[in-house]
């Protein structure tokens, strides 16, 4: 009789020994998926104390094990005593936990491994599947996964390994077993699945320790993921400081962003926000694979109106810096429809649609660079990142002079002197150079009603003196220090954005001339400060036309003496 035809619900009447069994037609069972088999491979309750009575649920489970042993009795070379033979043939109900334990102990691991090598892949998988249900230890989990790898589809094998890894007690894993686990990961998982899988496993202390002990023999396919994912685990998942190189963390962040949408959305809001912030810093190339992940994270914050708008702006700026202008426009258009109360998306779209010279948009010049007038400075926007800039225009007759001016901006590496972003010529042959425009022009700020505050005025004067002193040390002379040459940054610092008319001269000569220019600049700024009467020592220093160093020291003293910090 084929064991598969026996009735699992049948209990033999006493005294009949189970020889007269009625056949009952059974509905065909769908084979369990490999992942489900591994998931059910939990410690068998039969392994409890031998004297403890069996429960009805355990009895039902034992019948399934007995049918399996009856089918594979010869393959496993089981030598059974009379009581065990009655159980395996379902001629007697199991009543003793100790007898069942003794029966299961006769399954020999070496015999199972030998049988696996002799059987066809599908039959070997079925054999180890049954053994695994009876004896769910690590060695059989690994053996089953290897059988599945040979016999099942890639999808089924991958799912089985994922569930198998959850069942393994890595605290008990030997070096050789760990190597088998790692080899299975490489063979069954797609490289895109490595980050999700390894991050999940690295969260477990036992796996992390076993993994570290096997680090020297890691498969090359996994080795390049290890350190980046460790960095991501510390910084993104747990919010710790970054103890790794920036490029390592960036690679790990990009691995996560390129992962499955389900995984990204499964993280907490705090982790998603950290991943989003770091992602904007780690993928600057056009059409970067991580951009898809950034958009998924952005959508996950759509219910938070304030955060969503801010995050959209940052993503649009990032896409522009990466050269994906059309994608940035789509983000801005979408936000504009969702939030008609916001004005900045429309302004950004207007800038992107304005005439340009190179990568600079000129929204105030309808005719673009054709409207340039020589020796003027125009406000524009550097489209790569939507940053405000100055476009300093020369004349075609002064092309050589303008090239020299651009060279000075490029050469001068001094605090407070605006660096050159780039330079070029308009289609009409007009030379120009592009500088940062990080704030309001100082002259306009002074003309504004109320003028500058006391603190802002003293800060502007101190910065102006330092800039003029640095230029003197470098041997560069300005012909004047008019406030229109300077921009006032958002944090109150001063930036020199206009070197027009500058020339080279001996350092000592420039220092004397710049001391006079600094005095005039400070007098003009302080006289228009709001509610501020300069102290007599400072007025005296300005009247005496002291050196740049002395003037700088006195300004810094009065900045400190009048600050809240000095009074605290």
NUMAR-203060 format. One record per atom (N, C-alpha, C): x, y negated, z negated. Coordinates in steps of 0.001 Angstrom, whole numbers, plus 500000, padded with zeros to 6 digits. Layout:
// residues N
XYZ ...
END
This chain:
// residues 568
500852501188500000 500000500000500000 500888498760500000 500538497807500822 501285496560500868 500992495750499628 502006495340498873 501759494588497648 500986493317497897 501098492780499087 500412491508499366 498926491690499387 498430492969499543 496988493207499600 496365493385498232 497164493430497189 496618493682495848 495876492467495349 494893492698494489 494044491625493961 494676491043492716 495043489747492702 495729489179491546 494816489040490352 493505489051490574 492571488861489464 492067490179488888 492531491290489430 492028492592489005 492775493081487772 492042493605486802 492617494222485614 492198495682485594 493143496554485553 492828497992485608 492087498427484350 491038499252484505 490330499777483317 491247500651482507 491037500694481194 491890501526480337 491846502975480782 493003503601480795 493090505026481099 493163505358482563 492902504394483443 492920504705484881 494278504403485496 495176503750484720 496541503542485233 496608502686486459 495517502075486844 495555501157487970 495594501809489305 495347503208489380 495467503877490669 494284503587491580 493109503326490978 491934503036491819 491697501534491794 492216500866492832 492040499401492908 491201499081494122 490205498303493908 489359497904495030 490061496825495850 489962496936497155 490501495898498028 489482494769498163 489949493606498043 489077492440498196 489726491483499193 488942491045500148 489487490148501171 489870488819500540 491086488406500783 491579487145500205 491711486087501277 491440484890500860 491666483770501780 493163483536501897 493596483349503120 495048483133503284 495486481877502552 496574481991501796 497105480829501077 498082480072501956 498002478742501870 498974477919502581 500313478017501836 501401478247502544 502685478334501848 503027476998501187 503576477116499983 503952475890499272 505117475223499982 505119473912499934 506234473177500530 507479473410499690 508669473343500301 509896473519499508 509986472539498357 509538471294498576 509593470306497504 508707470721496335 507529471282496650 506619471724495581 507212472897494824 507887473803495542 508508474946494873 509523474474493836 510361473530494222 511373473035493295 510728472276492151 509678471519492462 509010470743491419 508433471649490340 507984472859490743 507397473782489772 508454474593489023 509708474422489415 510783475211488791 511141474620487439 510229474750486503 510445474232485152 510732475410484229 511295475145483049 511595476247482130 510372477101481870 510526478410482013 509411479329481866 509028479462480400 507726479341480133 507265479432478754 507476480829478177 507679481813479076 507940483171478600 509231483216477789 510087482228478007 511387482223477341 511286481868475858 510093481643475359 509952481346473933 510169482607473090 509937482517471800 510189483632470882 509475484902471353 510201486010471290 509660487279471799 508410487723471058 508252487305469826 507098487730469030 505865486860469247 506013485754469955 504890484821470132 503910485380471165 502620485392470860 501631485953471808 501594485192473125 501223485877474188 501082485256475508 499732484540475607 499724483427476295 498477482699476525 497849483187477818 496534482954478008 495899483357479275 496595482748480493 497037481494480386 497728480869481519 499029481559481834 499753481989480811 501004482690481022 500767484058481654 499716484720481229 499392486040481802 499134485920483299 498364484893483692 498079484691485117 499360484418485899 500259483651485306 501526483342485977 502399484596486062 502361485412485023 503170486633485025 502726487595486122 501430487665486380 500959488550487453 501605488180488789 501719486873489040 502359486428490289 503822486875490323 504516486771489202 505914487185489156 506043488692489395 505121489447488808 505186490907488979 504977491297490441 504028490643491115 503804490954492536 505058490656493348 505730489559493024 506976489227493716 508032490313493466 508175490748492215 509181491760491905 508861493093492571 507554493413492692 507180494651493364 507598494604494839 507430493465495475 507763493330496887 509271493407497110 510054492841496179 511505492753496383 512276493682495439 511565494713494930 512191495626493962 513420496322494529 513312496790495730 514439497500496327 515566496542496670 515206495368497180 516243494395497548 517043493985496322 516345493778495212 517009493349493979 517575494521493180 517254495803493621 517744497010492959 517399496997491463 516123496777491205 515653496722489826 515463498144489281 516065498429488159 515888499712487482 514949499486486302 513723500002486458 512669499708485490 512362500921484643 512037500664483384 511542501744482547 510049501912482787 509428502866482090 508015503187482354 507109501993482096 507318501306480985 506453500168480649 506595499067481696 507821498804482133 508065497751483118 507483498133484476 507561499439484801 506998499904486064 505483499685486110 504804499928485001 503348499700484938 503030498210485119 503843497361484548 503610495914484694 503793495469486138 504904495904486752 505195495479488127 504136495985489090 503600497167488848 502566497703489724 501167497267489309 501093496362488347 499828495806487865 498876496907487365 499449497933486809 498641498997486209 498367498706484741 499032497712484200 498828497358482800 498943495835482649 498111495302481783 498162493867481494 499379493558480624 500059492469480896 501175492096480023 500662491637478662 501199492203477629 500790491822476275 501977491437475401 503161491887475763 504347491622474945 505284490662475666 505543489556475029 506477488580475609 507880489176475674 508260489955474672 509598490539474652 509826491504475798 508801492327476140 508932493258477260 509131492494478569 508369491416478739 508500490610479970 509881489973480051 510361489483478933 511697488882478926 512761489901479309 512629491096478806 513600492152479127 513548492491480618 512344492526481170 512189492815482591 512863491738483444 512610490482483135 513177489392483935 514699489317483805 515228489775482692 516689489727482505 517415490689483432 516669491601484066 517295492563484973 517547491986486370 517094490746486613 517394490088487896 518853489656487858 519669490237488697 521107489990488689 521465488880489679 522154487872489193 522506486733490031 523389487130491206 524352487985490964 525231488426492049 524441489184493106 523456489998492671 522644490747493625 521788489811494462 521260488754493831 520454487774494576 521318487098495640 522523486693495271 523419486029496230 523769486971497383 524008488259497057 524314489232498111 523130489387499059 521919489478498499 520729489661499323 520501488466500245 520769487288499751 520597486077500565 521477486149501804 522680486670501663 523590486768502806 523131487820503809 522351488822503369 521935489906504245 520620489600504974 519773488813504381 518430488580504927 518434487459505958 517369487483506771 517147486369507679 516864485107506855 517163483901507393 517007482665506606 515635482508505962 514554482799506722 513216482626506158 512969483597505010 513398484867505190 513217485861504140 514080485537502922 515281485053503160 516149484680502047 515542483536501248 514924482601501956 514280481473501270 513142481960500392 512326482892500908 511212483428500123 511724484167498890 512819484909499057 513377485646497933 513805484694496815 514609483683497155 515120482776496118 513994481922495559 512989481650496384 511833480896495895 511171481641494742 510983482942494906 510372483735493846 511250483828492620 512552484022492826 513479484095491699 513498482774490939 513459481682491700 513507480358491084 512305480119490183 511148480660490577 509961480494489734 510116481245488412 510856482345488443 511055483150487235 512224482612486407 513324482267487088 514558481832486408 514990480474486964 514400479386486495 514674478065487082 515957477428486552 517105478095486780 518342477469486335 519050476819487522 520114476094487220 520796475270488212 521296476091489396 521880477248489124 522471478037490211 521415478443491232 520233478815490756 519175479204491692 518592477991492413 518556476834491749 518110475609492430 519013475319493618 520320475358493396 521269475091494474 521170476147495574 521048477427495164 520946478492496159 519683478332496992 518574477976496341 517319477772497073 517450476615498056 518052475523497619 518201474368498503 519053474708499722 520074475516499525 520901475915500663 520122476812501620 519257477679501077 518416478510501944 517427477640502726 516835476691502044 515886475793502709 516581475027503824 517808474625503563 518565473871504567 518687474662505863 518819476010505738 518982476848506924 517664477226507580 516583477228506800 515344477806507328 514216476806507557 514205475718506841 513068474790506916 513389473630507844 512373472842508116 512574471646508926 513389470637508128 513959469660508839 514761468642508175 513950467904507124 512702467576507469 511856466828506533 511586467632505273 511223468930505450 510926469777504297 512174469987503446 513310470192504098 514546470423503352 514943469183502560 514797468030503172 515128466778502489 514235466565501278 512937466816501443 512007466662500321 512342467643499204 512707468862499585 513055469864498569 514289469446497788 515286468909498487 516488468468497796 516174467322496841 515328466400497279 514967465271496415 514335465757495116 513436466745495229 512810467283494023 513793468136493228 514659468834493935 515641469661493250 516601468839492408 517011467691492920 517912466823492178 517276466327490882 515943466206490894 515247465784489682 515269466875488618 515373468149489046 515307469258488099 516674469604487509 517737469165488155 519073469594487746 519512468861486474 520014469612485520 520606469042484313 522085468820484600 522427467589484981 523793467321485419 524799467375484274 524305467396483043 525232467551481923 525867468934481930 525212469892482611 525713471265482649 526368471608483986 526526470640484849 527032470896486199 528554470987486189 529069472038486826 530517472170486980 530986471330488159 532304471207488272 532867470436489380 532474471049490723 532538472385490821 532184473059492078 530705472868492396 529847472958491383 528415472760491619 528125471328492047 528827470380491441 528622468988491826 529016468776493281 530079469431493690 530504469331495079 529424469888496009 528779470976495601 527694471556496412 526520470594496502 526206469928495384 525123468937495387 525448467808496369 526663467300496294 527048466182497156 527052466595498627 527528467808498903 527518468290500289 526083468417500815 525177468883499964 523773468993500375 523175467622500650 523523466642499836 523026465280500062 523451464784501435 524726464988501758 525248464521503043 524574465246504204 524358466555504062 523830467358505166 522332467133505385 521584466918504305 520124466867504424 519555465457504512 520244464481503948 519696463128503946 520299462304505066 519450461461505629 519930460471506581 520722459414505818 521710458847506477 522556457849505813 521741456688505255 520638456347505908 519802455249505421 519130455585504104 519049456893503762 518427457305502515 519414457361501354 520714457294501656 521714457391500603 521528456350499502 521362455062499855 521267454054498784 520155454344497794 518941454620498302 517814454881497409 518102456088496519 518602457154497123 518843458377496377 519947458183495338 521068457612495754 522200457477494840 521899456494493713 521219455404494034 520862454440492983 519999455117491935 519032455906492402 518147456607491471 518935457575490601 519844458325491208 520616459305490451 521629458636489519 522233457542489969 523228456854489148 522630456245487885 521321456056487874 520664455544486679 520726456562485541 520937457831485874 521052458866484847 522488458992484360 522682458946483055 524036458979482502 524747460288482847 524038461411482779 524669462705483047 525159462783484494 524310462350485437 524745462379486836 525915461427487040 525839460255486428 526904459262486603 528237459832486124 528221460518484989 529456461098484465 529959462219485369 529049463091485792 529453464180486688 529944463629488022 529297462562488480 529674461922489744 531087461350489639 531373460674488522 532697460082488344 533784461146488300 533476462257487669 534463463321487575 534743463960488934 533805463800489871 533985464360491216 534391463297492227 534704462094491739 534949460968492644 536102461222493607 537121461953493144 538290462182494000 537986463087495185 536920463879495087 536612464816496169 535281464487496835 534873463229496788 533604462846497399 533653463022498912 532580463470499521 532521463471500988 532708462043501500 533412461906502592 533711460556503103 532441459776503423 531373460497503811 530120459815504136 529528459126502916 529791459680501730 529259459095500504 530227458112499860 531532458351500049 532534457580499323 532387456075499561 532073455691500790 532001454255501082 530771453587500482 529824454399499986 528634453825499366 528778453664497849 529716454379497259 529740454511495809 529953453174495108 531061452499495388 531377451257494675 530355450156494973 529944449953496229 528912448936496477 527618449193495719 527214450462495632 525976450760494916 526162450633493406 527359450886492918 527623450632491515 527491449126491226 528007448295492137 527898446847491962 526440446407491961 525666446953492896 524240446617492971 523514447076491707 523869448260491240 523219448782490036 523430447832488857 524651447328488712 524950446440487585 524321445061487760 524497444463488939 524117443063489127 522631442911489443 522119443723490373 520730443562490813 519754444254489867 520012445519489562 519058446270488749 519082445866487286 520288445520486772 520387445253485341 520776443815485014 520988442979486027 521250441561485782 522555441275485073 523535442165485215 524825441934484577 525726441103485479 526856440674484936 527796439890485737 528434440782486797 528940440156487830 529561440907488916 531044441087488637 531465442322488389 532876442634488166 533535443208489421 532859443072490558 533370443636491809 533675442499492795 534402442829493838 534676441829494873 533371441416495547 533326440163495996 532101439642496597 531683440467497805 532646440903498612 532311441674499808 531700443030499440 532130443604498328 531589444889497880 530136444719497456 529868443676496665 528493443424496235 527611443103497436 528117442323498385 527335441971499570 526961443217500368 527902444143500507 527616445376501242 526524446171500529 526606446259499213 525590446981498459 524224446337498557 524176445006498497 522906444283498615 522280444543499984 523095444507501015 522584444755502364 522083446191502524 522706447134501833 522228448516501869 520812448603501298 520582447929500188 519252447959499582 518229447273500476 518596446132501051 517656445380501881 517298446132503157 518176446992503612 517903447769504821 517112449037504520 516734449239503261 516041450446502867 514559450415503164 513864451427502676 512441451603502931 511617450528502213 510562450075502873 509702449042502290 509102449502500973 508717450753500907 508132451288499681 509093451155498506 510369451391498769 511368451302497700 511532449854497246 511621448935498208 511793447520497870 510630447012497020 509424447367497421 508248446886496700 508067447592495358 508768448696495161 508652449412493899 509454448794492767 510378447883493100 511164447227492060 510322446181491334 510724445844490126 510026444802489367 510236443440490029 509407442476489652 509513441126490226 510883440520489936 511408440779488748 512710440232488380 513813440787489283 513775442099489540 514786442705490408 514611442227491835 513356442142492301 513119441679493675 513623440247493864 513469439422492865 513931438039492988 515459437983493023 516106438771492171 517575438795492203 518075439312493544 517433440364494061 517833440926495348 517626439911496465 516547439158496392 516269438137497404 517339437044497363 517654436571496164 518649435503496024 520006435947496557 520411437157496193 521709437646496653 521680437976498147 520532438437498642 520426438752500060 520614437533500938 520112436386500490 520290435155501264 521758434764501365 522561435256500431 523984434908500430 524848435941501151 524286437083501493 525130438193501942 524945438593503401 524020437963504120 523795438384505522 523657437152506406 524790436632506867 524792435386507616 524708435574509128 524801436794509626 524835437023511067 523429437033511658 523345436678512928 522061436717513636 521577438156513765 520244438340513685 519614439657513802 520197440664512818 520519440201511636 521072441093510612 519989442055510126 520329443336509945 519310444309509500 518653443944508173 519361443205507330 518812442859506013 517698441823506099 517562441120507221 516521440097507331 515130440702507183 514958441923507670 513657442582507527 513323442769506053 514305443192505276 514084443374503851 513779442070503147 514436440994503548 514163439677502952 512720439250503207 512231439518504393 510842439151504709 509855439990503901 510190441267503692 509329442130502868 509276441593501440 510425441230500899 510460440682499541 509695439369499462 509817438538500483 509097437263500488 507594437481500442 507096438419501236 505651438685501243 505169439189499888 506040439862499155 505618440397497867 505349439301496844 505777438069497115 505534436946496213 504462436001496749 503666436461497698 502676435585498332 501631435072497349 501369435803496273 500377435353495299 500899434240494405 502208434090494334 502813433023493538 503078431844494475 502137430912494545 502188429853495565 503463429022495484 503835428636494294 505012427791494144 506284428528494539 506458429723494000 507661430501494323 507700430869495801 506545431231496356 506499431644497757 506931430505498675 506488429287498394 506867428142499230 508362427875499136 508902427907497922 510333427671497742 511154428765498417 510709430016498283 511439431126498888 511355431074500407 510226430619500941 510091430481502393 511042429427502920 511163428317502191 512090427269502615 513522427786502646 513895428530501622 515255429062501566 515500430087502671 514485430917502963 514646431884504043 514742431182505391 513912430157505603 513969429415506868 515342428768507045 515873428189505972 517207427587506055 518254428654506371 518117429804505721 519062430897505967 518998431374507414 517790431532507944 517647431984509324 518244430973510296 518093429698509989 518689428665510837 520208428746510786 520755428957509604 522207429087509489 522716430312510234 521885431349510311 522271432577511021 522009432479512519 521446431360512973 521189431186514396 519875431756514871 518970432143513954 517668432684514338 516606431591514209 516704430616515099 515833429447515015 514365429806515238 514102430701516186 512710431049516475 512067431745515277 512808432619514610 512277433287513420 512002432273512314 512886431302512168 512671430262511156 511415429457511475 511204429144512751 510008428406513141 508746429191512819 508771430497513053 507594431311512735 507276431257511241 508316431333510409 508100431262508963 507496429916508573 508006428840509168 507503427508508846 506067427326509328 505774427816510523 504411427692511058 503431428476510198 503829429670509770 502956430488508931 502687429807507594 503735429267506979 503550428590505700 502701427338505868 502886426614506980 502087425418507215 500595425720507307 500254426866507891 498841427250507982 498294427665506620 499118428393505856 498673428859504542 498604427727503524 499538426767503648 499605425681502672 499560424333503378 498391423900503843 498296422594504510 498620421427503590 498650421672502271 498987420610501328 500481420291501323 501305421175501879 502742420943501924 503100420153503186 503933419138503020 504313418298504158 505647418709504779 506530419288503980 507873419540504495 507919420562505632 507049421613505680 507140422513506843 506908421778508161 505957420836508163 505705420059509368 506881419168509724 507521418581508712 508684417722508978 509833418545509549 510038419745509010 511105420590509540 510822420982510989 509582421314511282 509231421673512661 509418420486513584 509118419295513091 509325418083513894 510804417884514200 511647418114513197 513093417999513403 513566419019514431 513070420261514314 513499421312515247 513065421021516677 512009420226516829 511543419880518169 512111418583518709 512976417916517929 513528416617518335 514682416790519322 515028415717520082 516197415764520972 517471416060520185 518456416622520859 519678417035520171 520922416615520928 521979416523520137 523312416493520692 524061417621519998 524462418597520790 525029419820520236 524014420442519263 524395420713518008 523494421315517033 522867420277516101 522888419022516493 522341417954515653 521050417435516282 519965417490515494 518673416952515941 518616415468515600 518039414687516522 517966413230516359 516506412787516428 515730413007515352 514295412702515395 513988411213515572 514938410325515234 514690408884515347 515096408313516706 515617409180517553 516014408740518890 515219409536519921 514089408991520388 513235409738521332 513972410188522584 514970409405523004 515719409755524213 517011410502523900 517172410885522654 518331411659522281 519625410892522444 520709411563522819 522019410902522931 522046409808524004 521055409770524910 521011408681525884 520747407338525217 520231407398523969 519950406164523233 521139405678522416 522254406406522444 523416406019521645 523914404632522046 524238403848521028 524924402585521236 526296402698520607 527317402121521221 528686402307520726 528878401714519330 529798402341518603 530205401870517275 529022401755516312 528172402781516353 527031402839515445 527047404170514714 526250404243513668 526125405466512893 524646405813512800 524295407047513194 522893407465513238 522671408636512263 521519408610511627 521136409725510756 520536410844511603 520951412059511346 520427413209512074 520357414420511159 520049415565511767 519944416816511009 520731417905511721 521631418516510984 522359419665511518 521404420847511468 520987421323512630 519943422343512711 520378423631512018 521637423989512079 522125425192511408 522090424971509890 520932425184509307 520794425023507864 519962423827507466 519556422995508434 518719421836508152 519373420935507096 520609420505507385 521344419627506483 521414418226507102 521205417156506305 521300415796506834 522757415431507155 522966414765508267 524318414394508701 524319412977509259 525526412425509331 525756411175510056 526384411515511404 525890410877512453 526517410964513767 527182409617514033 528504409591513938 529274408358514112 529656408256515588 529125407239516252 529280407109517700 530330406053518025 531226406370518965 532205405406519446 531775404856520797 532744404553521615 532456404103522979 533392404830523925 532963404914525164 533786405641526133 535150404985526305 535229403656526083 536513402963526207 537420403241525012 536824403660523893 537600403893522676 537718405391522367 537753406180523420 537778407622523204 539014408054522401 540164407479522715 541387407823522005 541301407443520543 540771406231520273 540624405791518885 539667406708518125 538606407123518788 537623407966518118 538207409343517826 539013409840518719 539682411112518470 540635410999517275 541295409851517162 542173409616516013 541370409564514712 540207408922514775 539343408833513596 538885410227513158 538513411049514134 538106412423513819 539272413188513200 540482412952513713 541659413613513162 541916413220511722 541682411962511373 541868411536509985 540877412227509045 539631412281509471 538637412969508639 539007414444508460 539574415023509492 539963416432509415 541209416604508550 542103415613508588 543378415709507886 543247415422506401 542394414464506046 542313414015504656 541549415026503799 542274415706502952 541655416641502003 541678415978500633 540801415002500455 540782414199499239 539398414225498620 539322414244497293 538006414188496639 537279412905497018 536023413047497384 535215411874497682 535274411410499119 536116412024499948 536183411649501361 535438412709502166 534425412281502927 533587413230503654 534417414003504676 534279415323504710 535019416125505693 534331416061507056 535103416292508101 534540416342509449 533877417699509664 532617417682510109 531934418931510447 532302419369511856 532148418501512806 532615418747514170 532529417438514942 533112417438516112 533094416252516964 532896416678518409 532582415724519287 532358416046520690 532013414810521486 531469415036522675 531028413951523542 529623414247524029 528818413197524127 527460413350524641 527517413614526144 526402414069526741 526400414280528198 526817413044528985 526617411848528397 527009410619529078 528442410221528825 529211411068528116 530621410786527890 530893409921526676 529910409751525786 530105408939524586 530660409827523475 531816409471522875 532392410314521811 531624410128520493 531565411200519734 530903411126518436 531567412119517495 531383411882516217 531795412852515212 530673412975514187 530578414146513592 529477414463512688 530037414688511287 529462413954510319 529883414024508921 528680414357508045 528890414909506873 527765415129505956 527122413803505560 525817413844505372 525062412679504885 524299413145503639 525036413328502531 524463414046501394 523561413232500482 523409411947500721 522580411143499823 522177409825500454 521874408844499606 521494407519500096 522730406654500266 522668405795501238 523759404859501435 523839403922500233 525055403668499750 525231402848498546 524684401438498742 524878400870499914 524374399523500155 522854399482500043 522177400492500579 520720400541500474 520269400769499038 521018401582498304 520665401821496902 520797400553496074 521811399726496374 521987398473495643 520911397456496000 520453397485497230 519426396532497673 518034396932497205 517900398164496767 516593398617496328 516164397833495090 514884397602494974 514365396820493854 514761397465492524 515335396663491655 515782397166490368 517239397571490363 517822397891491538 519224398271491615 519517399576490914 520802399810490634 521230401036489974 521121400914488455 521006402052487806 521051402056486350 522479401773485884 522621401474484605 523952401206484049 524876402394484285 524380403615483981 525222404801484135 525600405037485589 524626404865486512 524905405083487937 525893404049488460 525775402800487997 526679401745488459 528106402008487998 528276402348486720 529616402644486213 530202403871486917 529358404889487169 529836406079487868 530266405773489289 529504404952489996 529859404593491370 531158403813491402 531326402894490448 532569402126490397 533764403041490123 533621403944489142 534726404843488807 535100405713489999 534093406265490701 534377407099491873 535002406292492994 534510405064493191 535067404223494248 536535403921494019 536909403640492759 538309403372492446 539162404619492702 538677405780492317 539426407012492533 539613407297494022 538577407075494819 538684407320496266 539705406382496888 539652405098496515 540612404139497064 542025404463496603 542158404949495366 543481405347494885 544011406562495623 543145407531495901 543579408717496627 544014408355498044 543279407464498708 543666407029500051 545016406315500026 545236405507498979 546523404809498865 547658405810498709 547463406818497893 548490407840497692 548805408570498991 547766408763499840 547957409437501131 548469408492502208 548567407187501905 549072406221502884 548042405809503917 546748405824503540 545687405389504453 545057404106503894 545009403086504732 544502401782504297 543140401519504932 542195401093504087 540906400611504579 540961399090504690 540278398573505683 540279397115505825 539292396449504866 538308397222504370 537384396711503359 536772397901502631 536107397607501513 535422398649500739 533962398263500574 533346397900501676 531935397502501636 531080398704501219 530023398465500422 529164399580499984 528583400407501112 528461399838502317 527865400631503402 528773401774503852 530041401734503454 530948402829503789 530685404082502937 529922403944501879 529784405027500906 528355405553500868 528248406844500567 526956407465500253 526922407799498773 525752407630498167 525549407973496769 524831409320496717 525518410334496187 524967411682496163 523872411812495109 523129412912495196 522017413130494263 522503413223492828 523718413721492603 524231413852491239 524974412606490775 524900411515491565 525510410251491165 526911410038491676 527553411056492257 528912410883492765 528905410088494066 530073409546494379 530212408707495566 530987409470496634 530625409232497901 531309409884499017 531606408851500086 532862408790500524 533268407878501595 532967408528502940 532093407894503733 531676408497504997 532108407669506208 532806406549505975 533160405667507084 534625405274506963 535463405782507879 536884405422507930 537189404454509068 536169403884509653 536370402972510774 537303401831510356 538279401571511224 539232400497510950 540371400904510048 540444402148509628 541535402591508762 542845402632509549 543938402553508816 545259402623509451 546253403160508447 547389403612508945 548434404108508060 549312402943507618 549805403021506373 550676401972505823 551443402561504651 552533401902504232 553294402383503073 552418402458501825 552692403447501005 551847403727499839 551753402537498895 552881401906498546 552867400797497589 552045399632498113 552168399351499413 551403398254500007 549906398552499957 549551399782500307 548129400147500286 547582400098498868 548382400505497862 547919400496496474 547567399079496033 548400398093496403 548105396708496018 546848396204496716 546722396486498011 545561396011498748 544277396686498267 544365397973497991 543175398702497552 542752398311496140 543702397829495311 543321397324493988 542386396129494135 542673395269495109 541793394120495357 540443394582495908 540485395578496830 539227396079497378 538378396734496280 539043397474495366 538320398134494283 537690397109493353 538394396035493069 537844394986492216 536586394388492837 536662394098494137 535501393515494819 534326394490494832 534620395763495063 533546396770495078 532878396854493712 533667396912492642 533097397037491293 532299395789490914 532805394627491235 532076393399490919 530718393369491619 530681393795492889 529426393800493624 528437394811493080 528935395984492687 528041397032492181 527509396670490793 528402396232489887 527991395953488512 527082394736488429 527276393795489330 526426392593489286 524983392912489642 524754394039490304 523379394397490696 522866395612489933 523514395921488812 523041397030487995 521813396605487204 520983397575486885 519727397303486199 519953397212484685 519568396069484072 519630395882482623 521011396191482061 522044395637482674 523402395939482207 524258394683482283 524841394339481142 525799393241481090 527170393863480865 528070393801481841 529382394435481682 530107393905480447 530752394746479670 531468394314478458 532657393414478820 533008392477477936 534102391521478236 535410392166478656 535875393279478005 537153393856478461 537095394319479916 535934394791480333 535802395239481713 535765394045482658 535052392984482253 535014391765483064 536408391173483180 537143391222482065 538515390692482057 539408391485482994 539253392806482976 540072393641483857 539778393338485315 538500393118485629 538145392810487020 538680391440487429 538679390500486484 539153389139486803 540662389115486986 541350389967486281 542814389970486346 543363390735487544 542480391428488275 542927392229489425 544036393191489004 543719394019487990 544704394979487483 544926396082488507 545848396998488205 546166398092489128 544997399075489199 545060399900490228 544008400919490386 543960401836489166 545121402234488654 545151403140487511 544534402491486281 544899401228486001 544348400542484837 542845400350484968 542413399977486158 540980399787486376 540232401112486206 540803402188486688 540166403498486548 540048403893485077 541132403657484298 541109404018482881 540020403246482142 539902401943482399 538907401133481689 537479401534482076 537283401847483334 535948402282483758 535562403594483087 536498404535483052 536205405814482414 535944405633480925 536674404714480294 536447404447478871 535037403928478640 534596403001479460 533274402418479244 532163403379479669 532451404248480608 531460405289480934 531238406194479730 532322406561479076 532201407433477907 531586406690476722 532026405449476494 531574404694475325 530085404379475385 529530404251476577 528113403896476712 527231405096476997 527827406306477028 527036407492477368 526368408049476121 525346408856476337 524659409526475229 525587410496474517 526548411060475270 527457412032474683 528296411399473580 528735410153473796 529567409482472798 528779409177471539 527460409016471664 526641408659470506 526070409867469782 526228411045470341 525623412249469730 526469412753468572 
END
